[in-house]
Amino acid sequence: MNYYYFNTRPYEFLIMHVSRNTLIITVSLLLTACVSNAPRQPAYVIQDNAHSGGNTLAFSNNSNIVASGGWGGYIRLWRMPDGTQIHKWKAHTSSVNSIVFLQGDSRLISGGYDRRLVEWDTRGNEVRSIVTPSAIRHLVVNEQKNLVLTGHTDGLARQWRLSDFRLVSKPVKHGDSIRAVAEHNASDWMASSGEDGAVWIWNKSDEPKRLQKPGSFVRTLAFSPDGKHLYGGSWFNIYRWDIPGGKLQTLKTEHNGIIKEIQFGPNGDYLATISRQTDSAVLFLNPDSGQAMRRFQKHDLCGGALAVSPDGRYLSTTSDDASVRFYNLDDNQNTD
């Protein structure tokens, strides 16, 4: 009997005490389950081999540039609407886990598994950086409040001053790695979710509050534009908590795997989602019911990340298949 332990970024599964043949069959089934065959609304530009595996995406505030980051530590910038590459640079020594453009679109912030929090100009020149105490899984920025919120593998959510990356607070400690953080720009609400199954919210006035535990730990978070709800994505379902009361509602979806990332559309009328682990679906969901409002071409392997442009015209997605894809949201035709 052989012993195998897997804990890789793209395939988050654990296999122990299995025979070699069982291992090969299990891995093959999981990989095959992520392969997609039925296109929906097709991407109008596909950039293959953009990353060894795509992990994060962000649009500039003027919707003219898309930044993508992958497992190999590179950041690439793509010009819209044609999707051609503008710049590429080695940003981190391992996976790039988050990218955020600042308001002027001449700078961006990134965080990665190498523990570095970095500000860049759009030509890839480093403006400032720090090495944080633990690998960064996710980050969000509120430039008006001079805030960077990071979630780390040591279970801590950390708040930094954007202007100089000075640590100002460690409001929450999870019992395991943090997977996602969120911040509501029009209020003081912040949130974090971790592999311990906990979801916390807090603001300047109140102590952190643990919300009702969902059925599976949450990989991605987003506040509704009005700040009245916090949404989280997990296996198959979207979870929605009332804020600040914390009442939990489970919204069933068409996703057949882990919902890896969610993002509200600019008007708050849909929730863009992408999934992995037996799925690679890209859907726009009704935020009240979880029903699919719009379907897009699936990736060839498990979904990694998505971003909707601030002007609402474009969608970009990336995945384990290494591609970065661009969809025109003015084209509302599915091809099922």
Secondary structure, DSSP 8 states (H G I E B T S, - for coil): -B------TTT-----SB-HHHHHHHHHHHHHHH------B--SEEETTSSSSEEEEEE-TTSSEEEEEETTSEEEEEETTTTEEEEEEE--SS-EEEEEE-TTSSEEEEEETT-EEEEEETTS-EEEEEE-SS-EEEEEEETTTTEEEEEETTSEEEEEETTTTEEEEEEEE-SS-EEEEEE-TTSS-EEEEETTS-EEEE-SSS--EE----SS--SEEEE-TTSSEEEEE-BSEEEEEETTT--EEEEE-S--SEEEEEEE-TTSS-EEEEEESS---EEEE-TTT--EEEEE---SS-EEEEEE-TTSSEEEEEETT--EEEEETT------
